[in-house]
Amino acid sequence: MSRAFNFSAGPATLPEPVLRQVQQELLEWKGERASVMEVSHRGQAFIDCAAAAERDLRDLMAIPDDYHVLFLQGGATTLAALLPLNLAGPGQSADFVITGHWGEKALENARPSLHAHIAASSHDGGYTSVPARESWRLTPGAAFVHYTPNETIHGVEFHDIPDVGDVPLVADVSSNILSRPIDVRRFGVLYGGAQKNLGPAGLSLAIIRKDLLGRHGRDLPPIFDLANQANNDSMFNTPPTFAWYMLGLVLQWVRAEGGAAAMGERNGRKAALLYSAIDGSGGYYRNPVAPAARSRMNVPFFLPDPALDKPFLTEAVAAGLLGLKGHRALGGMRASIYNAMPEAGVQALVDFMADFSRRNG
Ligand SMILES: *Cc1c(COP(=O)(O)O)cnc(C)c1O
């Protein structure tokens, strides 16, 4: 076995005990004499498994009863298109706060369905900060305000939940869900793909305040109307059963590790270790994000010369450190240090970085 530390942004590293359990019960699951992949989503075994995952998520995030938890397909991107259709009528406005690539994408996916308005953007600063709340220009009567609490590519994170009054706050939490405790009540909708912090690709989640669904007044195809998924326990059509099962195992692992609070403490230590290695490198490594907006999940960093990128990546792989190449939009490096990345992985990375800079200074 030569499993390495995997810093990939998504699909991303999964807890090793979860992978071992999957391996162990792959051929025969729960006395079904078949794999979890091979049984009906309408059978009792899968219904129980699905309900347990929802219960665990509600528990771990303290999700109140007046919120739906939907398990869906199509990734965060499809939800970025479906939520505008479901939360607003065609003549309504919605506000977007853009702090990176995914905020831009959410805006593009909303534009055909409503009046999408940019309330604030940190584009001109190269997406290295979050715009101060006082600078946001919100539209009176907007159906919702959309933002991205953690921008996965730019490595920019809000460390406080913005106050938008009574307007529902819609947050794409693909890359920081369950990375620390949050107050779900402050949001109308939390949504994201599972493949960063919660499980494999193929499953997405939407946590939606119940009163927000069913009010759009549009003539939507039934499969696009999230109220139908809500009324059918996310089984309006066949759900991605294997990914749902695995997400359930990841949640059991989070619970065994101490829950959201323990994740938050560990993630804080991991991020502090990596940022102090960058900042303490005498300018060799550089992270351009304003310290108050630095992500605890995705840490982009640059070497002194792009010509060093290739040797850095090659040697990193040889040292057992995978997935460090930055997004093509930014270049450089990016270390994604989600819940499942152990502290030992970040320690191995900072040791490698110190060694590399010594040899290539
Ligand atoms: C990865 C990511 C997405 C895209 O997710 P898909 O599941 O590929 O659609 C959207 N938003 C954020 C914040 C992400 O990190």
PDBQT file of the ligand as one rigid body, heavy atoms in Angstrom, charges set to zero:
ROOT
HETATM    1  C1  LIG A 401     -16.466  22.617  -6.656  1.00  0.00    +0.000 C 
HETATM    2  C2  LIG A 401     -17.369  23.772  -6.460  1.00  0.00    +0.000 A 
HETATM    3  C3  LIG A 401     -18.463  23.997  -7.300  1.00  0.00    +0.000 A 
HETATM    4  C4  LIG A 401     -18.767  23.122  -8.490  1.00  0.00    +0.000 C 
HETATM    5  O1  LIG A 401     -19.334  21.966  -8.054  1.00  0.00    +0.000 OA
HETATM    6  P1  LIG A 401     -19.929  20.872  -9.077  1.00  0.00    +0.000 P 
HETATM    7  O2  LIG A 401     -20.406  19.835  -8.116  1.00  0.00    +0.000 OA
HETATM    8  O3  LIG A 401     -18.798  20.446  -9.952  1.00  0.00    +0.000 OA
HETATM    9  O4  LIG A 401     -21.025  21.499  -9.837  1.00  0.00    +0.000 OA
HETATM   10  C5  LIG A 401     -19.288  25.066  -7.031  1.00  0.00    +0.000 A 
HETATM   11  N1  LIG A 401     -19.054  25.875  -5.991  1.00  0.00    +0.000 NA
HETATM   12  C6  LIG A 401     -17.997  25.705  -5.169  1.00  0.00    +0.000 A 
HETATM   13  C7  LIG A 401     -17.788  26.639  -4.026  1.00  0.00    +0.000 C 
HETATM   14  C8  LIG A 401     -17.123  24.644  -5.376  1.00  0.00    +0.000 A 
HETATM   15  O5  LIG A 401     -16.080  24.458  -4.543  1.00  0.00    +0.000 OA
ENDROOT
TORSDOF 0
